[in-house]
Amino acid sequence: MPTDANDIQADFLNALVRERKVVWVFLVNGIKLTGQLMSFDKYVLALQSPTGIQLVFKSAVSTVCESHFVEKPRTRDRPATPHERQPARGHER
C-alpha cells in the first residue's frame, strides 16, 4: 500500500515537534529561519525562535531540515581552526 505524500509530510513534521529539535526552515526567497517547530496544520508552520513564535505559510517554504553543524572549508586566507590562524599583517606581537 503506497504511502500518501501528506502522511510522509505529517510524519516528518510530527517527529520534529515531538523531539523538540532545532530546525532550519528555508523559504523560497532564500531566507533561513531557525527555531523549534511547535505545531503545524494544513497551511502553516508555527516556529519558536529567539524573537518569538512565527507563523510561516507552507507555500513560502522550500525546505525543512534538522539544524546541523556546517564546517567552513579551509582556504589559504581562512584556516579552519583558530590555532592555525596567523596574526594579520601589522598586528604581530
C-alpha positions as CSV (number, residue, x, y, z in Angstrom):
1,M,0.0,0.0,0.0
2,P,1.6,3.3,-1.1
3,T,2.1,6.0,1.5
4,D,0.2,9.2,0.9
5,A,2.6,12.2,0.4
6,N,0.7,14.2,3.1
7,D,1.3,11.3,5.5
8,I,5.1,11.5,4.9
9,Q,5.0,15.2,5.5
10,A,2.9,14.9,8.6
11,D,5.1,12.1,10.0
12,F,8.2,14.1,9.4
13,L,6.8,17.3,11.0
14,N,5.3,15.4,13.9
15,A,8.7,13.8,14.7
16,L,10.3,17.3,14.7
17,V,7.5,18.6,17.0
18,R,7.7,15.6,19.3
19,E,11.6,15.6,19.6
20,R,11.7,19.4,20.0
21,K,14.7,19.6,17.7
22,V,16.1,22.8,16.4
23,V,15.2,23.1,12.7
24,W,16.1,25.2,9.7
25,V,13.3,26.4,7.6
26,F,14.4,27.7,4.2
27,L,12.0,29.9,2.4
28,V,11.5,30.2,-1.3
29,N,13.2,33.6,-1.3
30,G,16.3,32.2,0.3
31,I,15.8,33.3,3.9
32,K,16.8,30.7,6.5
33,L,14.7,30.6,9.7
34,T,16.0,28.8,12.8
35,G,13.9,27.5,15.7
36,Q,11.8,24.7,17.2
37,L,8.8,23.5,15.3
38,M,5.9,23.9,17.8
39,S,3.0,22.9,15.7
40,F,1.6,22.8,12.1
41,D,-1.5,22.4,10.2
42,K,-2.5,22.2,6.5
43,Y,-1.3,25.7,5.7
44,V,1.2,26.9,8.3
45,L,4.2,26.0,10.5
46,A,4.5,27.5,14.0
47,L,8.2,28.1,14.7
48,Q,9.5,29.1,18.1
49,S,12.6,31.3,17.6
50,P,14.6,33.6,19.8
51,T,12.4,36.5,18.7
52,G,9.1,34.7,19.4
53,I,6.7,32.5,17.6
54,Q,6.5,32.9,13.9
55,L,3.7,31.5,11.7
56,V,5.1,30.6,8.3
57,F,2.9,29.7,5.4
58,K,3.9,26.4,3.9
59,S,3.5,27.9,0.4
60,A,6.6,30.1,1.3
61,V,8.7,27.1,2.5
62,S,11.2,25.5,0.3
63,T,12.9,23.1,2.8
64,V,12.6,22.0,6.4
65,C,15.5,20.1,8.0
66,E,17.2,19.5,11.4
67,S,19.9,22.0,12.0
68,H,23.4,20.7,11.9
69,F,27.0,21.9,12.2
70,V,28.4,23.2,8.9
71,E,32.1,23.3,8.7
72,K,33.5,26.1,6.7
73,P,36.0,24.9,4.1
74,R,39.7,25.6,4.7
75,T,41.3,28.2,2.5
76,R,44.7,29.8,2.4
77,D,43.2,33.1,3.8
78,R,40.9,31.4,6.3
79,P,42.2,28.4,8.2
80,A,39.6,26.2,9.7
81,T,40.7,26.5,13.4
82,P,41.8,29.5,15.4
83,H,45.2,27.9,16.4
84,E,46.0,27.6,12.7
85,R,45.4,31.3,12.1
86,Q,48.3,33.7,11.9
87,P,48.0,37.3,13.1
88,A,47.0,39.8,10.4
89,R,49.8,41.9,8.9
90,G,50.7,44.9,11.1
91,H,49.1,43.1,14.2
92,E,52.0,40.9,15.1
93,R,53.2,40.9,18.7
